[in-house]
Amino acid sequence: MHAPSPPALPPASSLRARRFRTWRSILALVLREMSTTYGRSPGGYAWAILEPVAAIFLLSAAFQFVFRTPSLGSNFPFFFATGYLPYMLTLTLMNNCGRAIRFSRALLAYPGVTWSDAVFARAILTTLTDLLTTLIVITGIVLIFRIDLILSPGPIVLALAMAITVGIGVGSLNCYLFTAFPAWERVWSVITRPLLLVSGVIFLYDTLPDRAQPVMLWNPLTHVVGAARKGFFATYDADYLMPVYVFSFGLICWAWGFMLLHRHHKALINN
């Protein structure tokens, strides 16, 4: 009696196709996001640069009437840009990743596209867009105002890493909450509006009253903005930074979000 022959292995080309299917799906979703988000509006990617420039200009114009110099340095646009841009990177990731399943719901019916592909595609596109915007805006301000810049790359990289981790982490959790409970998106838009005031973008953590500082330390964005300012201003110490807390916060939200999406993604997509 002959032993049963082992099942035939799939051809090598099939294995390679399966291995790279995820990256092809993410790339296709990124290209779709680019065309739908920026390709259909007049100006396209120009708005990604003009929006933060307008916000920085308005903040600078408003505060120049009240204060002679900013809390750090002597240039208001540079001061606000170094805080506002990493703040917006984090917040945009939270919002865009939160809408990933709803935005790509029709494509998730295909077996080759998964919910994680949709989340990562939005995270990649948002991160690359905001990093390019940050580079262009900061460089433009430095050249226009002829700022003598002394950079510390370490804190800047730390700030961006914390921003991306927290943004994708909270965004993953929001992806479940936005889709399962649509009312949460409205609540989220309300509770995040004051973050601009309590994240160190306008007022430095060090200049706030003592009783307000411990509360601000619970806000991960305070550490993101503080690390960015430490990298762009050589005289700023930012000794209150707690990167371990920020990364832990972001990774815990990331784990919870992916666990909920893994368990309930079929119901979320079908409903």
DRENMIPA-100418 format. One line per 4 residues: their letters; for each residue x, y, z of N, C-alpha, C. Coordinates in steps of 0.2 Angstrom, whole numbers, always signed. Example, Ala and Ser with C-alpha at 12.3 -4.5 7.8 and 13.67 -1.06 7.14 Angstrom:
! DRENMIPA-100418
as) +66,-28,+39,+62,-22,+39,+66,-16,+39 | +64,-11,+35,+68,-5,+36,+64,+0,+39
This chain:
! DRENMIPA-100418
mhap) +4,-6,+0,+0,+0,+0,+4,+6,+0 | +3,+10,-5,+8,+16,-6,+5,+22,-1 | +10,+25,+2,+9,+31,+6,+6,+37,+2 | +1,+41,+5,-2,+46,+1,+4,+51,-1
sppa) +3,+53,-7,+8,+58,-9,+7,+65,-6 | +12,+69,-4,+11,+76,-1,+7,+80,-6 | +4,+85,-4,+0,+90,-8,+6,+94,-12 | +4,+95,-18,+8,+99,-22,+9,+106,-20
lppa) +15,+109,-20,+17,+115,-18,+15,+120,-23 | +12,+126,-22,+10,+131,-27,+17,+134,-30 | +16,+136,-36,+22,+138,-40,+25,+144,-36 | +32,+145,-37,+35,+151,-34,+32,+157,-36
sslr) +30,+158,-42,+27,+165,-44,+21,+166,-39 | +17,+161,-38,+11,+162,-33,+13,+164,-26 | +18,+161,-24,+20,+163,-17,+23,+170,-17 | +26,+172,-22,+29,+179,-22,+23,+184,-23
arrf) +18,+182,-27,+12,+186,-27,+9,+187,-21 | +8,+182,-17,+4,+182,-11,+8,+186,-6 | +15,+185,-6,+19,+189,-1,+19,+197,-2 | +18,+199,-8,+18,+206,-10,+11,+209,-11
rtwr) +6,+205,-10,-1,+207,-11,-3,+213,-6 | +0,+212,+0,-2,+217,+5,+1,+224,+3 | +7,+224,+1,+11,+230,-1,+7,+233,-7 | +5,+229,-12,+2,+231,-18,-5,+234,-16
sila) -8,+231,-12,-15,+234,-10,-14,+241,-6 | -9,+241,-2,-8,+248,+2,-6,+253,-3 | -1,+251,-8,+1,+256,-13,-5,+258,-18 | -10,+254,-19,-16,+255,-23,-20,+260,-19
lvlr) -21,+259,-13,-25,+263,-9,-22,+270,-8 | -16,+270,-7,-12,+277,-7,-13,+281,-13 | -13,+278,-19,-14,+281,-25,-21,+283,-26 | -25,+279,-23,-33,+281,-24,-34,+287,-19
emst) -31,+287,-13,-32,+292,-8,-29,+299,-11 | -23,+298,-14,-20,+304,-17,-25,+307,-23 | -28,+303,-27,-32,+306,-32,-39,+309,-30 | -41,+305,-25,-48,+307,-22,-47,+313,-17
tygr) -42,+313,-13,-41,+319,-8,-38,+325,-11 | -33,+324,-15,-30,+330,-18,-31,+331,-25 | -33,+326,-29,-33,+327,-36,-40,+330,-39 | -45,+330,-35,-51,+333,-37,-53,+340,-35
spgg) -49,+343,-31,-50,+350,-29,-45,+354,-32 | -47,+360,-34,-43,+365,-37,-36,+367,-32 | -31,+366,-35,-25,+367,-31,-22,+361,-29 | -26,+356,-28,-23,+349,-26,-19,+350,-19
yawa) -12,+348,-20,-8,+347,-14,-6,+354,-12 | -7,+360,-16,-6,+366,-13,-10,+368,-7 | -16,+365,-6,-20,+367,+0,-16,+363,+6 | -13,+358,+5,-9,+355,+11,-4,+359,+14
ilep) -1,+364,+10,+4,+369,+12,+0,+375,+14 | -5,+377,+10,-8,+384,+11,-12,+384,+18 | -15,+379,+20,-19,+378,+26,-14,+380,+32 | -9,+376,+33,-5,+378,+39,-2,+384,+39
vaai) +0,+387,+33,+3,+393,+32,-2,+399,+34 | -8,+398,+32,-13,+403,+34,-14,+403,+42 | -14,+397,+45,-15,+396,+52,-10,+399,+56 | -3,+398,+53,+3,+401,+57,+3,+409,+56
flls) +1,+411,+50,+0,+418,+49,-5,+422,+53 | -11,+419,+54,-16,+422,+58,-14,+422,+65 | -11,+416,+68,-8,+416,+75,-3,+422,+76 | +2,+422,+71,+7,+427,+72,+4,+434,+72
aafq) +0,+435,+67,-3,+442,+66,-7,+444,+73 | -10,+439,+76,-14,+441,+81,-10,+442,+88 | -5,+438,+89,-1,+439,+95,+4,+444,+94 | +6,+446,+88,+11,+452,+88,+8,+458,+90
fvfr) +1,+459,+90,-2,+465,+93,-2,+465,+101 | -1,+459,+104,-1,+458,+111,+6,+458,+114 | +10,+454,+111,+17,+453,+114,+22,+455,+109 | +27,+458,+111,+33,+460,+107,+37,+454,+104
tpsl) +38,+449,+108,+42,+444,+105,+38,+437,+108 | +39,+432,+104,+36,+425,+107,+40,+423,+113 | +37,+417,+115,+40,+414,+121,+47,+411,+120 | +48,+410,+114,+55,+407,+112,+57,+411,+106
gsnf) +63,+413,+105,+66,+416,+99,+63,+423,+99 | +63,+426,+93,+61,+432,+91,+57,+433,+85 | +55,+427,+82,+51,+427,+76,+44,+423,+77 | +39,+426,+77,+32,+423,+78,+30,+417,+73
pfff) +31,+418,+67,+30,+413,+62,+34,+407,+64 | +40,+407,+65,+44,+402,+66,+42,+398,+73 | +41,+402,+78,+39,+399,+84,+32,+395,+84 | +27,+398,+80,+21,+394,+80,+22,+388,+75
atgy) +26,+389,+70,+27,+384,+65,+30,+378,+68 | +34,+378,+73,+38,+373,+76,+33,+369,+81 | +28,+372,+83,+23,+369,+87,+17,+367,+84 | +15,+371,+79,+8,+369,+76,+9,+363,+71
lpym) +15,+363,+67,+15,+358,+62,+16,+351,+65 | +20,+349,+70,+19,+343,+73,+13,+341,+77 | +10,+346,+80,+3,+346,+82,-2,+343,+77 | -2,+346,+71,-7,+345,+66,-5,+338,+63
ltlt) +1,+336,+63,+3,+329,+61,-1,+324,+65 | +0,+325,+71,-3,+320,+76,-11,+320,+75 | -14,+326,+75,-21,+327,+75,-24,+324,+68 | -20,+325,+63,-23,+323,+56,-22,+316,+56
lmnn) -17,+313,+58,-17,+305,+58,-23,+302,+63 | -24,+305,+68,-30,+303,+72,-36,+303,+68 | -37,+308,+65,-44,+309,+61,-44,+305,+55 | -38,+305,+51,-38,+302,+44,-38,+294,+45
cgra) -34,+292,+50,-35,+284,+51,-41,+282,+54 | -44,+287,+58,-51,+285,+60,-56,+284,+55 | -56,+287,+49,-61,+287,+44,-58,+282,+39 | -53,+278,+40,-51,+273,+35,-56,+268,+32
irfs) -59,+265,+37,-64,+259,+34,-70,+262,+31 | -72,+268,+33,-78,+271,+30,-76,+274,+23 | -70,+276,+23,-68,+279,+16,-67,+274,+11 | -64,+268,+13,-63,+262,+8,-67,+256,+9
rall) -73,+257,+12,-78,+252,+13,-79,+248,+6 | -80,+251,+1,-82,+248,-5,-76,+243,-8 | -70,+245,-7,-65,+241,-9,-63,+235,-4 | -66,+236,+2,-64,+231,+7,-68,+224,+5
aypg) -73,+225,+1,-77,+219,-1,-72,+214,-5 | -67,+216,-8,-62,+212,-12,-58,+208,-7 | -57,+202,-9,-53,+198,-4,-46,+200,-3 | -43,+203,-8,-36,+205,-8,-35,+212,-4
vtws) -40,+215,-2,-39,+221,+2,-42,+220,+9 | -38,+222,+14,-40,+221,+21,-41,+227,+25 | -44,+227,+30,-45,+233,+34,-38,+236,+36 | -33,+232,+38,-27,+235,+40,-23,+238,+34
davf) -25,+236,+28,-22,+239,+22,-25,+247,+22 | -31,+247,+23,-34,+254,+23,-31,+259,+28 | -30,+256,+34,-28,+260,+39,-21,+262,+38 | -16,+257,+36,-9,+259,+34,-9,+264,+28
arai) -13,+263,+23,-13,+267,+17,-14,+274,+19 | -19,+276,+24,-21,+282,+26,-15,+285,+30 | -12,+281,+34,-7,+283,+39,-1,+285,+35 | +1,+281,+30,+7,+282,+26,+6,+289,+22
lttl) +0,+290,+19,-1,+296,+15,-1,+302,+19 | -4,+301,+25,-5,+307,+29,+2,+309,+32 | +6,+304,+34,+13,+305,+37,+17,+309,+31 | +18,+306,+25,+22,+308,+20,+20,+315,+18
tdll) +13,+317,+18,+11,+323,+16,+13,+328,+21 | +11,+327,+27,+13,+332,+33,+20,+333,+34 | +24,+328,+33,+31,+328,+34,+34,+333,+28 | +32,+332,+22,+34,+336,+16,+31,+343,+18
ttli) +25,+344,+20,+23,+351,+22,+27,+354,+27 | +29,+351,+32,+33,+353,+37,+40,+356,+35 | +43,+351,+31,+49,+353,+28,+49,+360,+24 | +44,+360,+19,+43,+366,+15,+41,+372,+19
vitg) +37,+372,+24,+35,+378,+28,+41,+380,+32 | +44,+376,+36,+50,+378,+40,+55,+381,+36 | +57,+377,+30,+62,+380,+26,+60,+387,+23 | +54,+388,+21,+52,+394,+19,+52,+400,+24
ivli) +50,+398,+30,+51,+403,+35,+58,+405,+37 | +62,+400,+37,+69,+401,+38,+73,+406,+33 | +71,+404,+27,+74,+408,+21,+71,+415,+21 | +64,+416,+22,+61,+422,+21,+63,+427,+27
frid) +64,+425,+33,+65,+429,+38,+73,+428,+40 | +77,+425,+36,+84,+424,+38,+86,+422,+45 | +83,+417,+47,+84,+415,+54,+90,+411,+54 | +94,+412,+59,+100,+408,+61,+98,+402,+65
lils) +98,+396,+61,+95,+390,+64,+100,+386,+66 | +99,+383,+73,+104,+378,+76,+99,+372,+77 | +100,+367,+73,+95,+361,+74,+99,+356,+79 | +94,+353,+82,+96,+347,+86,+92,+341,+83
pgpi) +95,+337,+79,+91,+332,+75,+87,+327,+80 | +91,+325,+85,+88,+320,+90,+81,+322,+92 | +80,+327,+95,+73,+329,+98,+68,+330,+92 | +70,+332,+86,+65,+333,+81,+63,+326,+79
vlal) +68,+321,+78,+66,+314,+76,+61,+311,+81 | +63,+313,+88,+59,+310,+93,+52,+313,+93 | +51,+319,+92,+45,+322,+91,+41,+319,+86 | +44,+318,+80,+40,+315,+74,+38,+308,+76
amai) +43,+304,+79,+41,+297,+80,+35,+297,+85 | +35,+301,+90,+30,+301,+95,+23,+303,+92 | +24,+308,+87,+18,+311,+84,+15,+305,+80 | +19,+301,+76,+16,+296,+72,+14,+290,+76
tvgi) +17,+289,+81,+15,+283,+86,+8,+285,+89 | +7,+291,+92,+1,+293,+95,-4,+294,+90 | -3,+297,+84,-8,+298,+79,-11,+292,+76 | -6,+287,+74,-9,+280,+72,-12,+276,+77
gvgs) -10,+277,+83,-13,+273,+89,-20,+275,+90 | -21,+282,+91,-27,+284,+93,-32,+284,+87 | -29,+285,+81,-32,+284,+74,-35,+277,+73 | -31,+272,+75,-34,+265,+75,-40,+264,+79
lncy) -39,+266,+85,-45,+266,+90,-51,+270,+87 | -49,+276,+85,-55,+280,+82,-58,+276,+76 | -54,+272,+72,-57,+269,+66,-62,+264,+68 | -61,+261,+74,-67,+257,+76,-73,+261,+79
lfta) -71,+266,+83,-76,+270,+86,-80,+274,+81 | -77,+277,+76,-80,+281,+71,-85,+277,+67 | -83,+271,+66,-87,+266,+62,-93,+263,+66 | -91,+261,+72,-96,+257,+76,-101,+262,+79
fpaw) -99,+268,+81,-103,+273,+84,-102,+280,+81 | -106,+281,+75,-105,+287,+71,-105,+294,+76 | -109,+294,+81,-110,+300,+85,-103,+301,+88 | -99,+296,+89,-92,+298,+93,-88,+302,+88
ervw) -89,+302,+82,-85,+307,+78,-87,+314,+79 | -93,+316,+81,-95,+322,+82,-92,+324,+89 | -93,+320,+94,-90,+321,+101,-83,+322,+100 | -79,+318,+96,-72,+319,+96,-70,+326,+93
svit) -74,+328,+88,-72,+335,+85,-73,+340,+90 | -78,+339,+95,-79,+344,+100,-73,+344,+106 | -71,+338,+108,-67,+337,+113,-60,+339,+111 | -58,+339,+105,-51,+340,+102,-50,+347,+100
rpll) -55,+351,+100,-55,+358,+99,-50,+362,+103 | -51,+361,+110,-46,+365,+115,-39,+362,+115 | -37,+357,+111,-31,+354,+111,-25,+359,+109 | -27,+364,+105,-23,+369,+102,-20,+373,+108
lvsg) -25,+374,+113,-23,+379,+119,-19,+375,+124 | -20,+368,+125,-17,+365,+130,-12,+360,+128 | -9,+361,+122,-4,+357,+120,+3,+360,+119 | +4,+366,+121,+10,+370,+121,+11,+373,+114
vifl) +6,+373,+110,+7,+376,+103,+7,+384,+104 | +3,+387,+108,+2,+394,+109,+6,+397,+115 | +5,+393,+120,+8,+395,+127,+13,+389,+129 | +19,+391,+130,+24,+385,+132,+21,+382,+139
ydtl) +23,+376,+140,+21,+372,+146,+25,+376,+152 | +31,+378,+151,+34,+381,+156,+31,+388,+159 | +27,+391,+155,+25,+398,+156,+18,+397,+160 | +15,+392,+160,+8,+391,+163,+8,+390,+170
pdra) +3,+392,+174,+3,+391,+181,+5,+384,+183 | +7,+384,+189,+10,+377,+192,+4,+372,+192 | -2,+374,+194,-7,+369,+195,-10,+367,+188 | -8,+370,+183,-10,+368,+176,-5,+363,+173
qpvm) +1,+364,+175,+6,+360,+172,+5,+352,+173 | +4,+350,+179,+3,+342,+179,-3,+340,+175 | -8,+344,+174,-13,+341,+169,-11,+341,+162 | -7,+346,+160,-5,+346,+153,+0,+340,+152
lwnp) +3,+337,+157,+8,+332,+156,+4,+325,+154 | -2,+325,+155,-6,+319,+153,-8,+319,+146 | -7,+325,+143,-8,+326,+136,-2,+324,+132 | -2,+319,+128,+4,+317,+124,+6,+322,+119
lthv) +2,+326,+117,+4,+332,+112,+8,+337,+115 | +8,+338,+122,+12,+342,+125,+19,+340,+124 | +21,+333,+125,+27,+331,+124,+30,+331,+117 | +25,+330,+112,+27,+330,+105,+29,+337,+103
vgaa) +25,+342,+105,+27,+349,+104,+33,+351,+107 | +34,+349,+114,+40,+351,+117,+46,+348,+114 | +46,+342,+112,+52,+339,+109,+53,+343,+103 | +48,+345,+99,+50,+348,+92,+53,+355,+94
rkgf) +50,+358,+99,+53,+365,+101,+60,+364,+103 | +62,+359,+107,+68,+358,+109,+73,+357,+103 | +71,+354,+98,+75,+352,+92,+77,+359,+88 | +72,+363,+88,+73,+369,+84,+75,+375,+88
faty) +75,+375,+95,+78,+381,+99,+83,+378,+103 | +89,+380,+102,+95,+377,+106,+94,+379,+113 | +91,+384,+115,+91,+387,+122,+85,+383,+126 | +81,+379,+123,+75,+376,+126,+77,+369,+129
dady) +76,+368,+135,+78,+362,+138,+72,+357,+138 | +66,+359,+139,+60,+354,+139,+62,+348,+143 | +64,+349,+150,+65,+344,+154,+59,+340,+157 | +53,+342,+155,+47,+338,+157,+45,+333,+152
lmpv) +49,+332,+147,+47,+327,+142,+47,+320,+145 | +42,+316,+143,+42,+309,+145,+40,+304,+139 | +45,+303,+135,+44,+299,+129,+41,+292,+130 | +43,+289,+136,+41,+282,+138,+33,+282,+138
yvfs) +31,+287,+142,+24,+288,+143,+20,+289,+136 | +23,+293,+132,+20,+295,+125,+20,+288,+121 | +25,+285,+120,+25,+279,+116,+21,+273,+119 | +21,+273,+126,+16,+268,+129,+9,+269,+127
fgli) +7,+276,+128,+0,+278,+127,-2,+276,+119 | +3,+278,+115,+1,+277,+108,+1,+269,+106 | +5,+265,+109,+5,+258,+107,+0,+254,+110 | -3,+257,+116,-8,+254,+119,-15,+255,+115
cwaw) -15,+261,+113,-21,+263,+109,-21,+259,+102 | -15,+258,+100,-14,+255,+93,-16,+247,+94 | -14,+244,+100,-16,+237,+101,-23,+236,+102 | -26,+241,+106,-34,+241,+107,-37,+242,+101
gfml) -35,+246,+97,-39,+248,+90,-38,+242,+86 | -32,+239,+85,-32,+233,+80,-35,+227,+83 | -35,+226,+89,-39,+221,+92,-47,+221,+91 | -49,+227,+92,-56,+228,+90,-58,+228,+83
lhrh) -54,+230,+79,-55,+230,+72,-54,+223,+69 | -50,+219,+72,-49,+212,+70,-55,+208,+72 | -58,+209,+77,-64,+205,+80,-70,+208,+76 | -71,+214,+74,-77,+217,+72,-77,+220,+65
hkal) -72,+218,+61,-71,+222,+55,-77,+220,+50 | -79,+213,+50,-84,+211,+46,-90,+214,+47 | -92,+215,+53,-98,+218,+55,-98,+226,+53 | -92,+229,+54,-91,+236,+52,-92,+237,+45
inn) -89,+233,+41,-89,+233,+34,-96,+232,+31 | -100,+227,+34,-106,+225,+31,-112,+230,+33 | -111,+234,+39,-116,+238,+41,-114,+245,+39
